[in-house]
Amino acid sequence: MFDIGFWELAIIAIIALIVIGPERLPKFAHDAGRFVNKIRRFINNAKNELEKELEFEQVDDLQKDINRIDDLMKQAPDRIILGQPDDDKDNEAEK
């Protein structure tokens, strides 16, 4: 995700040591770790919720498609299934 090398981490640690101080640095690191962990959990929860919503939408779309196919099957003439000729073919043969 982020491309942070050794030297970048070393510079960040030195700056944090200077700004925060050696007494408060362990508590700050602990709090920063907890904050990052909370953010990761939030992102994972949001991702899982979005995946669930997409699955529900896909199920709804599938149900709509099944209903549409069912309606088409109800509208389809039975004579095609039974092997009877179509009216359009009969009209063309008479002309």
N, C-alpha and C positions, 0 to 999 in steps of 0.2 A: 504494500500500500504506500508507505512512505519509504523513501530510500535514504535512510540516515546511517551514516558510517561511524566508525570509531571516533574520528576527529570531531565530528559534529557533536556527538555525545559528550566528549571530553570538554569541549568549549561550553556546552550548556551546563555541565556539572561545575565547572570553574566559576561561571557567571552566577549560578545559583548559590554556590558557596560564598561568594563575595556579597551578593545582594541579601540573602536570607541569613547567613551566618552559620557557623558550625553548630551552635546550640539548637537552633530551630530546624535545621536541615532534615534530620531523621523524621520528625513529626510531619514536616511539609511533604517529604517523599511518601510517607504512609498515606496522608490525606490525598495526595495527587493520585496514588495508585487506586484508592477507593473511588475517587471521582471517575477515573478512566474505566474502572470496572462497572460503575453505574451507567456510564454512557454506552458501554458495550452491551449490557443487559437491555437497555432501552432500545438500542438499534436492533438487537436480535428479536425482541418482542414485537417491534413494529414490523420487521420483516416477516415474522410468523403470521401476524395478523393480516398483512397484505396477501400472503400466500393463501391463507384460508379464504379471504374474500374472492380471490381469483378462482379458487376451486369452486366456491358457491356460484360464481358467475358462469363458470364452465358447465356446471350441473344444470343451471337454469337454461343456458343456451341449448344444451343437449335435450332437455325436456321440451323446449319450444320446437326443436327440429323433429323430435319424435311426434309431437302433436301435429305438426305441419304434414309429415309423411302420412300419419293416420288419417287426416282430413283428405289428403289426395287419394288415398286408397279407398275411402268411402265414396269419393266422387267418381272414381274410375269406373267405366262401364264393365259389367260382369261379362258381357259377350266377348270381349277380347280375351279374357281368361278362359272362357269356355270354347274358344276357337270359332266363334261366329264371325262372319265378315263385318267389316266396319262400314258405316253408312256412306262415308266418302268414297270408298272403293266401289260400292254399288252404284252410286250416282255417276261415277266416271265410266263404268262399264255400260250404262244405259245410253250415254251420249255417244 
